[in-house]
């Protein structure tokens, strides 16, 4: 009988104990891998999503909330900015670009951002990476929409499709559908590995017109259609200052070619902050702040994952150590058949290592599915698009560590087998 056959046969004789111990190793490896995967992938995705903007202006409660809502589509911003505020902001400094945005509408739960064509020509979803279109072109007139890669895939959107947007209701419940104005899909964006992939984009004027009609219907009862429902027709010339609202402004300061930073940023940031009617955020700094806030909690979870991995090695030790009482005669027999004490020691150690190897393989599989599920949940709930993959070095470190701990756990049972007396354990039974 070969060495490996002997180990497998030994594990099969203790099938339940072996399976439970292997499962414990697998779960601990999976937990640790998922935590590491989520941490590294989330950091990369957050930093990508802020793109090449320097400042974000909104009326949200805090800079961090402004970035989560305005860049990562966590929730529709609660407070708007007037168009006059945006114009004053735009004229207050020779910005490289100043792009207005409005969030609040949705399509089947996906956020819809109303903006200008500069969003596609000047803003980059990741520094140095401009927008690319998988199909079509940016919107060029009213009631046209561009779909992010994930949104197009999720909802089966193609060029020429006509869709109705919903006012509010990112959660998919409630909300008023703008059924009187259908939007034509004129473009589908290539993937960017950021939260923008799950959004749709349209022009500001279309959004203003739709919301102005809703306002007019509420205010006037003299426009009644054949169904008996109020219906007001509004075009761009009918828009009032009250209708022209946005929820944010993306700003970039002039920089030298090939550079992303500028010495003027801090001064402009401080100047804008003096206006208490607006909230000013440096998106990159807010992302760093977010990870500093969760850093201690993140380290705690990693420590818990390592503790679970250590507990699984203890389970291996106990399972093998307790089995030695029942395996003394088996050990004595293989000693009589010619196995040396060191060979017996290595057999038990190899058995422990095999449990660690099998558990690590199971953990890799569980981690893959768990990370994909977590990524889907983050995309749906927070709007964060992450790639839940790990570098080969991290995978090797975790799985190698699990196998090493399993081997270490097998040393004491192996030493006990090493000292097993042949004469005492080959006496006739009973």
PyMOL commands that set and color helices and strands:
alter all, ss='L'
color gray80, all
select helices_A, chain A and resi 3-13+15-49+63-70+83-91+118-121+149-155+195-198+204-219+236-238+265-273+283-293+295-336+341-381+392-418+422-425
alter helices_A, ss='H'
color red, helices_A
select strands_A, chain A and resi 55-58+81-82+97-107+110-115+133-136+144-147+162-163+166-167+176-177+183-189+200-203+245-246+248-252+279-281
alter strands_A, ss='S'
color yellow, strands_A
deselect
rebuild
show_as cartoon
